[in-house]
């Protein structure tokens, strides 16, 4: 997802989305360990989305929009 879409979301929604992405990443890591992976590209996309969310949350905190 693009960072601009994350910027349109509320802080609570971003936190929920990050939590869900972390669960997905954990599930994909277990699948990879078992040899049933969805692909490395999916893991890469999820990690990048998590980083984007964290960046947007940091921007919000710096702007005082806690």
C-alpha positions in Angstrom: 0.0 0.0 0.0 1.2 3.5 -0.7 2.2 5.7 2.2 -0.3 8.3 1.2 -3.1 5.9 1.9 -1.6 5.2 5.4 -1.5 9.0 6.0 -5.3 9.2 5.4 -5.9 6.6 8.2 -6.4 7.4 11.9 -3.7 6.4 14.4 -5.8 3.6 15.9 -6.4 2.2 12.4 -2.7 2.3 11.7 -1.9 0.5 14.9 -4.4 -2.2 14.0 -3.1 -2.5 10.5 0.4 -2.9 11.7 -0.6 -5.6 14.2 -2.4 -7.5 11.4 0.6 -7.2 9.1 2.9 -8.5 11.8 0.6 -11.6 12.2 0.6 -12.2 8.5 4.4 -11.9 8.4 4.7 -14.4 11.3 2.4 -16.9 9.5 4.4 -16.6 6.3 7.7 -17.1 8.1 6.3 -20.3 9.6 5.1 -21.4 6.2 8.6 -20.7 4.8 10.2 -22.8 7.5 7.9 -25.6 6.7 8.6 -25.3 3.0 5.1 -24.0 2.1 5.9 -20.4 1.5 3.8 -17.9 -0.4 6.9 -16.4 -1.7 9.7 -14.1 -0.6 8.1 -11.2 -2.5 5.1 -11.3 -0.1 7.3 -11.1 2.9 9.2 -8.2 1.4 5.9 -6.3 0.7 4.6 -6.9 4.2 7.9 -5.7 5.8 7.8 -2.6 3.7 4.2 -1.8 4.6 5.1 -2.2 8.3 7.9 0.3 7.8 5.6 2.7 6.0 3.1 2.5 8.9 5.8 3.1 11.5 7.1 6.1 9.4 3.6 7.6 9.3 3.1 7.1 13.0 6.4 8.8 13.7 5.4 11.7 11.5 2.1 12.0 13.3 3.8 12.1 16.7 6.2 14.8 15.5 3.4 16.9 14.3 1.6 16.5 17.6 -1.3 14.5 16.3 -1.0 11.8 18.9 
